[in-house]
Structure formats: C-alpha cells, structure tokens
Amino acid sequence: MNAELARLEAIIDTSGVARQVERLLPVGVRPRQLSVRTLLTGMLLVAVHGRPAHLRRVHRALLQLTSSDQHRLAIITQWRTGPHLLTYRQVERTFALVAAKLAQSTPDGTPSEQLSTVLDRLLEASVQVLGEPASSSYAVDWTDHETWSRPPHKPRQQPDNPTPTTDDTEPPTPDSDRPDSDRPDSDRPDSDRPDSDRPDSDGDGDDDRRCADPEASWGHRRGHKPGQKDEAFYGYYLQAATIVRDEHGPPVPELARRMLLTSCDHDPPPALVPVRQRMTESAITISDLLADSGYAYRVPEHWALPVRALGTELIVDLHPNDRGPNTTHQGAITANGRLYCPATPRPLLEISPLARAASSEQTTAHDHQCAQLARYKLSAITRPDPDGYHRAICPAAQGKLRCPQRPASLTLPYDRPTILNAPEHPPACCTQQTITVPPSVNAKTAQKHDYPSPQHRRSYNRRSGAERTFSTIKDPATNDISRGWCRIMGLTAIAMFTATVLIARNLRIHDTHAARHAENTQRAADGLAPKQRKRRRQTTNDLITAANSPP
C-alpha cells in the first residue's frame, strides 16, 4: 500500500463515517461486495488525481490499484464460480443507495442532518490527519456551483381572452358520438394527448418537471464577459470555512474545515449559522471570523447577532450603504459600527476605505485621519454581558479629548483635539461619564476593529484565504468544479464529491506549506532571507519606466 492510499484511508477511518453510513444501508441475502469505505476511497482517489467526478472514474481508479490492495479492499472477492472483479454496476448501485439514505426525505434545497454530519466528519478528519493548524481564525465565503442539469423551461403564457374562432361558434357534438381522436384534449387521457398540450408541459414537448436536478435553482454570480457585471446560473451555492493565520500568529496551511452546499433559493449567510453552531458543539474555538460585505449586509438577526452570541469576533468589509454616520444613541453618533462624540467632524465620520492602489503618502494620510477619528470614539469599558449589553465611556472623560463639558479634560495637553462647538443642550452621552449600549445599537456593523482603520485593514487582508480556497478547486490544472465536472444530479451526490475535492485540496495545500516551511528553514540556516514570490502585477509607472529605460 502506497503512502497516498494510506493517507486517504486514514482520513476515512478517522472520520468514522463509513461505519455510520454502512449501518443505514439495507442488508440483503447476499452481502454487498463494495463497502462504503471502499467507495469513499475510490472517490478520494479520483479527486486526488484531478479527475472529473464520474462514477466510471471511481470504478477505474479502484481497478488500477495493486492486486494486494484489491483483495484487501474486496475489489476482488471469491465467489462460488471463482474470483469476481468489481463491476461498474456495483459501484453505481452502492453510490445510489448511499445518496438515497443521506438525502432529505422531502428535498428542500438544504442538506439533511445525516449528510451534514458526514461532510463535517470527513473534512474534520482531513484536518486532524494532516495536523490541526495553530490558529483560531477562519475566513468564509461562497461561490457558484453549477449543476450539469439543464434548467426547467418556463411555461407558455396563455392569453387571458383568446379570440374565438369559427370552430368555437359551431354547436358542440356529444362526446359519446365523437371518436377519441376528435375529443377535446381536456377529456382525453394524458397518455393520448400530444406532449405540447399536456397540463404539465411547457408547450414545446418538454415537461417542466423533467428537470434532472429539481433541487437546484437559479442564482447569480459575477460575469466574466466584457461589460457584464453578473450573470444567472442554475445550480447551488457552495460555502467554505477556511483556516487562516491569527492576527499576530505565524503562517499556517489554509485548510478548508467545513463546507455547505445549498440551493440558490436559500440565502448563504443564514444557512451558515448552523454550521458555526456545530463547530462550537465540537469544541472548535473560533476567535475571528472574516467575511466580505455580502455577509455583513444581511439582517443582523440572521447573521451578525447569532455569530457574536457564539463568542466570535467579526472582521468584515461594510457595504457602502452601511458606511458613515447612520443614527444616534443617547446623543452619540453611530458610524461604521462604533459610537462617536456628537461633536465629531463630519469629514472624519465619512472616511472611506483605503484604495487598493494607494501610494505610501495616501496611506500615511489615511492612517492619520483614522487616528484622529479614534480620539472621538466612545470606547467600551466592559465586555458584553449574557444579554449583549455593555458600557461605553465618553472620550473626554477617558482623556482623549478636551471638552468644556468635562472641565478636567481642559487641563490635558493641546495635542488632543479640542471641542469648540459643544452642544447647547448636552445629551446623555455628554452629561454622563458612561452610557449603556444595548445589542441593538450597531447590531449589523459592530466588529473587532475600528472601520476603516489600519488595524482593520491588516486583519481583513487575511480573508483572501477564502478566495484562494475556491480558486484552487476551480483550477483546470488540478480540480475544476465548473459545469460538467460532476454529471450526477442531486444535492447529496454533488456535495459528497465536492467534499472529496476539498479534502484533496487540503492535502495539496498542506504538502506545499510543509515544503515551503522546510525550504525557508534551510535558507535561514544558510543566512538567507525567506524566499518571496515575485510581484506579477505591473503598474502604469512600471510600464513607463521599462519603456524609457536605457538599453
């Protein structure tokens, strides 16, 4: 048995899903030759070798094993007539039984509880076998997963008031006197009607219910054509939780630890909350959770509040509609997930995130503005209690501002901002030293760092690990889950093959990270700096400089 096969079998045995699923399958008079463990081994071999998710490929991968492995995995067994080699029909039959037992009794576009358990255990086993990274930070994102099935056709729209014809004005003939071929289609049996006139048809002979993947639905994804912002696709949304390094921690292999596949009818952020809850129940600590504005823009009761209730700090990019000042709480201005003094200058509250191609001078100026804005912030002095309430202190009482409402603050040095236009009628945030902040304040936008401060920018840059997860499973050089990769329809079947691809991806990422770490360790022993990848992006100045450089 080679090392690759041994590692794949270790992942299956560590997960324990083979025994769990085997108990769900029916038991016949003659025992099945293909076990669930061997089936999962073949599926993982196909994913590791970068092959499409076809059952024919699974059968071929099992037949290409050595003779000793084939006898050990019962690919070759002894029948009364002699040795029997596993057939494709047996692979197809066993996979259909597994998919049927793990599917929802009533399909609704979400994975069943049993399927979710199997997927969680498989991915968790890959992390445990490879070695759990020393990090408690995760990045989440979703992507499109197009099904192989053709979408259902739209039904033909009938006119509301059809114009009567000459045939409609003739006196009706009794049905008993008509042959079947002359009866109205509404009185003829469905089997005798033309396909285009059946009530469940779309008019061109294609049945609306004949869609091979009824659990899939229409969704939107980013378009890649010139001038195209987005496009529609028929399939599922795939979400993944990827391990990323901690804020002040060393680099770690970015392994995918959880996945979720749902129909596009279900909003991805709320659907991911149960996955986060199961991770807590499995004693997995998540200190930081990084997500883009697609998650942050959701209703807080569906995403932000449940995640915070599980003890996780959010680090998100705010949607443009959520940036800047919004409302007030006891006189304090709510902006970008924080409370600020009512005398805060408006330009500071409207600071936008730093542009990606900003120069060093622009970065320094932006960071200086963020530092000035932080002086007006009402800082939290207590952690949220079990009900989500906490206390925040006035910036002048904390010594960050000089304010006439706080005479003691006027003795501070002049390097602190001075409030010149204090409110004529001071609100509660000015008359009290601290105020109580309920969880409903900034429920949608509150996060770990001030937005868009340099601390937030450096921490949020780790979210690119989620993008790399999907780029590595949509790479034609290795695994590409684009349309046609899996021609088996149904959420359960697609989710099982997708989990094997993520496991194969974890193996590659771990091996690459280990090789890079060994190389950098050797370079450090030789007195050399760590090897850095060359910058591939060329700016306009780079092109001009290269063109005008002397020969």
C-alpha positions in Angstrom: 0.0 0.0 0.0 1.5 3.3 -1.1 1.6 6.4 1.1 -1.1 8.2 -0.8 -3.6 5.4 -0.4 -2.7 5.0 3.3 -3.3 8.7 4.0 -6.7 8.6 2.3 -7.7 5.5 4.2 -6.5 7.2 7.5 -8.9 10.1 6.8 -11.8 7.8 6.2 -11.1 5.7 9.3 -10.6 8.8 11.5 -13.9 10.2 10.4 -15.8 7.1 11.2 -18.4 7.9 8.5 -18.0 4.5 6.7 -19.4 2.5 9.6 -22.1 5.1 10.2 -23.3 5.0 6.6 -22.9 1.3 6.3 -25.5 0.8 9.1 -28.0 2.8 7.2 -27.9 0.7 4.0 -30.3 -2.2 3.5 -29.0 -5.7 4.2 -29.8 -8.3 1.5 -29.4 -12.1 1.4 -26.1 -11.8 -0.4 -23.7 -9.3 1.2 -22.6 -6.4 -1.0 -19.1 -6.7 -2.4 -18.4 -2.9 -2.4 -18.4 -1.4 1.0 -18.9 2.3 1.8 -15.3 2.6 2.9 -14.0 1.3 -0.5 -16.4 3.6 -2.3 -15.2 6.6 -0.4 -11.6 5.5 -1.1 -12.3 5.4 -4.8 -14.0 8.9 -4.8 -11.0 10.3 -2.9 -8.5 8.7 -5.4 -10.4 10.4 -8.3 -10.2 13.8 -6.6 -6.6 13.5 -5.6 -5.7 12.6 -9.2 -7.6 15.6 -10.5 -10.2 13.6 -12.5 -13.9 14.5 -13.1 -16.4 13.3 -10.5 -17.7 10.4 -12.7 -18.6 7.0 -11.2 -16.8 5.5 -14.2 -13.7 7.2 -13.0 -14.3 5.8 -9.5 -14.6 2.3 -10.8 -11.4 2.7 -12.9 -9.4 4.1 -10.0 -10.3 1.1 -7.9 -9.3 -1.3 -10.7 -5.9 0.4 -11.1 -4.9 -0.5 -7.5 -2.4 -3.2 -6.9 -3.6 -6.8 -6.6 -2.9 -6.9 -2.9 -4.9 -3.7 -2.3 -7.8 -5.0 -4.5 -8.0 -8.2 -2.4 -7.8 -6.2 0.9 -10.5 -3.7 -0.2 -12.7 -6.5 -1.5 -12.5 -5.2 -5.1 -11.7 -8.9 -6.0 -13.6 -11.4 -3.9 -14.1 -15.2 -4.1 -17.4 -16.3 -5.4 -18.6 -19.9 -5.9 -17.8 -19.6 -9.6 -14.3 -18.2 -8.8 -12.7 -14.8 -8.3 -15.1 -11.9 -9.1 -13.9 -8.4 -10.1 -15.9 -5.4 -9.0 -18.2 -4.2 -11.8 -19.4 -0.7 -12.6 -22.9 -1.7 -11.9 -22.0 -2.5 -8.3 -20.3 1.0 -7.9 -23.4 2.7 -9.3 -25.8 0.7 -7.1 -23.9 1.3 -3.9 -23.5 5.0 -4.6 -27.2 5.3 -5.3 -28.0 3.6 -2.0 -25.7 5.9 -0.1 -27.1 9.0 -1.7 -30.7 8.0 -1.1 -30.1 7.3 2.6 -28.2 10.6 3.1 -30.8 12.8 1.2 -33.7 14.7 2.7 -36.9 12.7 2.9 -38.6 15.8 1.3 -35.9 17.7 -0.7 -35.9 21.4 0.1 -32.5 22.5 -1.2 -30.6 22.0 2.1 -28.5 19.0 3.2 -30.0 16.6 5.6 -28.7 16.2 9.2 -27.0 12.9 8.3 -25.4 14.4 5.2 -24.1 17.4 7.2 -22.6 15.1 9.8 -20.8 13.0 7.2 -19.4 16.1 5.4 -18.3 17.7 8.7 -16.6 14.5 9.9 -14.8 13.9 6.6 -13.3 17.4 6.4 -12.5 17.4 10.1 -10.7 14.1 9.7 -8.6 15.6 6.9 -7.5 18.4 9.3 -6.8 16.0 12.1 -4.7 13.6 10.0 -2.7 16.4 8.4 -2.2 18.2 11.8 -4.5 20.9 13.1 -3.0 24.4 12.4 -2.3 26.6 15.4 -4.9 29.2 14.6 -8.5 30.0 15.7 -9.3 32.4 12.8 -11.5 31.5 9.9 -12.5 33.1 6.6 -15.8 32.3 5.0 -17.1 32.9 1.5 -19.5 31.4 -1.0 -19.2 30.7 -4.7 -21.4 29.3 -7.5 -21.6 25.6 -8.1 -23.4 25.0 -11.4 -25.2 21.7 -11.9 -25.0 19.6 -15.0 -28.8 19.5 -15.4 -30.5 21.8 -17.9 -32.8 24.3 -16.1 -36.5 23.8 -16.4 -38.3 25.6 -19.2 -40.6 28.4 -18.5 -44.3 27.5 -19.1 -46.0 29.0 -22.1 -48.2 32.0 -21.2 -51.8 31.6 -22.5 -53.7 34.7 -23.5 -56.3 35.9 -21.0 -59.1 36.4 -23.5 -58.4 34.2 -26.6 -60.2 35.3 -29.8 -63.0 32.9 -30.7 -62.6 31.1 -34.0 -65.2 29.8 -36.3 -64.8 26.3 -34.8 -65.8 27.8 -31.4 -69.1 29.1 -32.7 -70.3 25.7 -34.0 -72.7 23.7 -31.9 -70.9 21.1 -29.8 -71.2 17.5 -30.6 -71.9 15.0 -27.8 -68.8 13.3 -26.6 -70.4 9.9 -26.9 -70.7 10.4 -30.6 -67.1 11.5 -31.1 -64.1 9.2 -31.7 -61.2 9.6 -29.2 -59.1 11.5 -31.8 -61.8 14.2 -32.1 -62.5 14.7 -28.4 -61.3 17.9 -26.7 -57.8 17.5 -25.2 -59.2 18.2 -21.7 -61.3 15.0 -21.9 -58.6 12.8 -23.4 -56.3 10.8 -21.1 -52.8 12.2 -20.7 -51.2 9.3 -22.4 -53.2 10.1 -25.6 -52.6 13.8 -25.6 -49.8 15.4 -27.6 -46.9 16.4 -25.5 -47.3 20.1 -26.2 -50.9 20.1 -24.8 -50.4 18.3 -21.5 -51.1 20.4 -18.5 -47.6 19.8 -17.0 -45.8 20.7 -20.3 -44.3 24.0 -21.3 -45.8 23.8 -24.8 -42.8 22.5 -26.8 -42.9 18.9 -25.7 -40.5 19.4 -22.6 -42.1 18.7 -19.3 -41.4 21.3 -16.6 -41.0 18.5 -14.1 -38.5 16.6 -16.2 -35.5 18.7 -14.9 -32.9 16.2 -13.9 -31.9 18.3 -10.8 -35.1 19.7 -9.2 -33.3 20.7 -6.0 -31.2 23.2 -7.9 -32.4 26.8 -8.6 -31.4 30.0 -10.3 -28.7 32.1 -8.7 -26.4 35.0 -9.6 -22.6 35.0 -10.0 -20.0 37.5 -11.2 -19.9 37.6 -15.0 -16.6 37.3 -16.9 -17.7 38.7 -20.2 -16.8 42.3 -21.2 -19.2 44.8 -19.7 -21.0 42.1 -17.8 -21.4 42.7 -14.1 -23.1 39.4 -13.2 -25.0 36.5 -14.8 -27.5 33.9 -13.8 -26.7 30.2 -13.4 -28.7 27.1 -12.4 -27.2 25.2 -9.5 -26.2 25.7 -5.9 -24.2 28.0 -3.6 -21.1 26.4 -2.1 -19.7 27.9 1.2 -16.4 27.0 2.9 -14.8 27.9 6.2 -11.0 28.2 5.7 -8.5 28.3 8.5 -6.3 31.4 8.3 -3.5 32.6 10.5 -4.2 34.6 13.6 -3.5 38.3 13.6 -0.1 38.1 15.3 0.5 34.4 14.6 2.7 32.6 12.1 1.6 31.4 8.7 -0.5 28.2 8.7 -1.7 25.9 6.0 -5.1 27.3 4.9 -7.2 24.1 5.2 -10.9 24.0 4.5 -12.5 22.7 7.7 -16.2 23.0 6.9 -18.4 23.2 3.8 -22.0 23.8 3.0 -23.9 23.2 -0.3 -27.4 24.7 -0.6 -29.8 25.6 -3.3 -29.7 29.2 -4.5 -33.2 29.7 -3.0 -31.6 29.8 0.4 -29.6 32.9 1.5 -26.0 31.7 2.2 -25.2 33.7 5.4 -28.1 32.5 7.5 -27.6 29.0 6.2 -24.0 29.0 7.5 -25.0 29.8 11.1 -25.9 26.2 12.0 -22.5 25.1 10.6 -20.9 27.6 13.0 -23.0 26.2 15.9 -21.9 22.6 15.1 -18.3 23.7 15.2 -18.9 25.1 18.7 -20.5 21.9 19.8 -17.4 20.1 18.5 -15.2 22.2 20.8 -13.7 24.1 17.9 -12.7 27.6 19.0 -13.3 30.5 16.6 -12.0 33.8 17.8 -12.0 35.7 14.5 -14.4 35.2 11.6 -13.6 37.1 8.4 -16.3 37.8 5.8 -17.0 40.2 3.0 -19.8 42.7 2.6 -22.1 40.0 1.3 -22.3 38.6 4.8 -22.2 42.0 6.6 -25.1 43.4 4.7 -27.6 40.8 5.9 -30.2 41.4 8.6 -28.3 41.2 11.9 -30.8 38.8 13.4 -29.8 36.3 10.6 -26.1 36.6 10.7 -24.2 39.1 12.9 -26.1 38.6 16.2 -26.1 34.8 16.2 -22.4 34.7 15.3 -21.5 37.1 18.1 -23.7 35.1 20.5 -21.3 32.2 19.9 -18.3 34.2 21.2 -16.8 35.1 17.8 -15.4 38.5 16.8 -16.4 39.6 13.3 -14.0 41.3 10.9 -16.0 42.3 7.8 -16.0 44.8 5.0 -19.0 47.1 5.4 -21.4 47.5 2.5 -21.3 51.1 1.1 -24.9 51.6 2.3 -23.8 50.9 5.9 -20.7 53.2 5.9 -20.6 56.6 7.5 -23.0 58.1 10.2 -26.4 56.5 10.5 -28.3 57.2 13.7 -27.7 58.3 17.3 -27.9 56.6 20.7 -28.3 58.8 23.7 -26.7 61.6 21.6 -23.7 59.6 20.4 -23.4 59.2 16.7 -23.4 55.6 15.3 -21.0 55.2 12.4 -19.1 52.2 11.0 -20.1 50.0 13.9 -18.9 52.5 16.7 -20.3 55.3 18.8 -18.7 58.7 18.4 -18.9 62.1 20.2 -21.7 64.3 18.9 -19.1 67.0 18.1 -17.1 64.7 15.8 -16.2 66.5 12.5 -18.3 65.2 9.6 -15.4 64.5 7.3 -13.8 62.1 9.8 -17.1 60.1 10.0 -17.2 59.8 6.2 -13.7 58.3 5.8 -13.8 55.6 3.1 -11.6 52.5 3.0 -8.1 52.9 1.6 -7.9 52.3 -2.2 -6.1 49.2 -3.2 -3.5 51.1 -5.4 -2.9 53.9 -2.8 0.6 55.3 -2.6 2.6 55.5 0.6 1.7 59.2 1.0 -2.0 58.4 0.7 -1.7 55.5 3.1 0.0 57.7 5.7 -2.6 60.4 5.4 -5.5 57.9 5.6 -4.0 56.3 8.7 -3.6 59.8 10.3 -7.3 60.6 9.7 -8.3 57.2 11.3 -6.1 58.0 14.3 -7.9 61.4 14.7 -11.3 59.7 14.4 -10.4 57.2 17.1 -10.0 60.1 19.6 -13.7 60.9 19.3 -14.8 57.3 19.8 -16.8 56.2 22.9 -14.7 53.2 23.9 -16.2 50.1 25.5 -15.0 49.6 29.1 -16.8 46.3 29.8 -17.4 43.1 27.8 -20.9 42.4 26.7 -22.9 40.6 29.4 -25.1 37.5 28.6 -27.8 39.8 27.3 -25.4 41.7 25.0 -25.3 45.0 26.9 -22.0 46.8 27.6 -20.8 50.2 28.9 -19.1 52.9 26.9 -17.2 55.9 28.2 -17.1 59.5 27.0 -13.8 60.2 25.1 -13.2 63.4 27.1 -13.7 61.5 30.4 -11.2 59.0 29.1 -8.6 61.7 28.4 -8.7 61.6 24.6 -10.4 65.0 24.0 -10.5 68.5 25.5 -14.2 69.3 26.1 -15.9 72.2 28.0 -18.4 69.7 29.3 -15.6 68.0 31.1 -13.6 70.7 32.9 -10.9 68.3 34.0 -10.2 67.5 30.4 -9.2 71.1 29.6 -6.0 70.5 31.6 -4.9 68.0 29.0 -2.1 68.9 26.5 -3.1 70.7 23.3 -2.0 67.7 21.2 -5.5 66.4 21.8 -8.5 67.7 19.8 -10.5 70.5 21.5 -14.3 70.6 21.2 -15.1 74.2 20.2 -18.8 73.8 19.4 -20.2 71.9 22.3 -24.0 71.0 22.1 -26.2 73.8 23.6 -28.3 71.1 25.3 -25.9 68.3 26.2 -27.3 64.8 25.6 -26.9 61.9 27.9 -23.5 60.8 26.4 -22.2 64.3 27.5 -23.8 64.6 30.9 -23.0 61.0 32.0 -19.5 59.6 32.2 -20.6 56.3 30.8 -23.7 55.1 28.9 -25.3 51.6 28.5 -25.2 50.3 24.9 -27.8 47.6 24.1 -27.1 44.9 21.5 -29.5 46.6 19.0 -27.1 49.5 18.6 -24.7 48.8 15.7 -26.0 45.3 15.6 -25.3 45.0 12.0 -21.9 46.8 11.7 -20.1 46.2 15.0 -16.8 44.3 14.7 -13.5 43.8 16.3 -11.5 46.8 14.9 -12.5 50.3 14.0 -13.5 50.6 10.4 -11.6 51.5 8.2 -8.5 51.8 10.5 -5.1 50.3 9.6 -5.6 47.6 12.2 -8.8 46.5 10.4 -7.1 46.7 7.0 -4.2 44.5 8.1 -6.5 42.0 9.8 -9.1 41.9 6.9 -6.4 41.1 4.4 -6.4 37.5 5.8 -9.8 37.0 4.2 -8.1 36.3 0.9 -7.6 32.8 2.2 -11.3 32.1 1.4 -10.8 33.3 -2.1 -7.8 31.0 -2.5 -9.9 28.0 -1.4 -12.3 28.4 -4.3 -9.6 29.3 -6.8 -7.8 26.0 -6.1 -10.9 23.9 -6.6 -11.7 25.8 -9.9 -8.2 25.3 -11.4 -8.2 23.4 -14.6 -4.7 22.2 -13.8 -5.9 20.2 -10.7 -9.6 20.1 -9.8 -12.2 22.2 -11.6 -15.8 22.0 -10.3 -17.2 24.0 -13.1 -20.2 22.7 -15.1 -19.5 19.2 -16.4 -17.1 18.2 -13.7 -19.9 16.2 -11.9 -22.7 14.8 -14.1 -24.5 13.2 -11.3 -27.5 15.3 -10.2 -28.9 16.0 -6.8 -27.6 18.0 -3.8 -26.4 14.9 -1.9 -24.4 13.4 -4.7 -22.8 16.7 -5.6 -22.0 17.6 -2.0 -20.2 14.2 -1.4 -18.0 14.6 -4.5 -17.3 18.3 -3.5 -16.2 17.2 -0.1 -13.7 14.8 -1.7 -12.3 17.7 -3.8 -11.9 19.9 -0.7 -10.0 17.0 1.0 -7.7 16.6 -2.0 -7.2 20.3 -1.9 -6.3 20.2 1.8 -3.7 17.5 1.0 -2.0 19.7 -1.7 -2.1 22.8 0.5 -0.6 21.0 3.5 2.2 19.4 1.4 3.0 22.7 -0.3 3.1 24.6 3.0 5.4 21.9 4.6 7.8 22.1 1.6 7.9 25.9 1.8 8.5 25.8 5.5 11.3 23.3 5.1 12.9 25.4 2.4 12.7 28.7 4.4 14.2 26.9 7.4 17.1 25.8 5.4 17.6 29.3 3.9 17.5 30.7 7.4 20.2 28.2 8.5 22.3 29.4 5.5 21.8 33.1 6.5 19.4 33.8 3.6 16.1 35.6 3.8 12.9 33.7 3.2 12.1 33.2 -0.5 9.4 35.6 -1.7 7.3 35.3 -4.8 8.0 37.9 -7.5 5.4 40.6 -7.9 3.3 39.8 -11.0 1.2 43.0 -11.2 2.7 45.8 -13.2 1.5 49.3 -12.6 1.5 52.2 -15.1 4.7 53.6 -13.7 6.4 50.2 -14.2 5.4 50.1 -17.8 6.6 53.7 -18.4 9.9 53.1 -16.6 10.5 49.9 -18.6 9.8 51.6 -21.9 12.1 54.6 -21.2 14.9 52.8 -19.5 18.3 53.0 -21.3 19.3 50.0 -23.5 
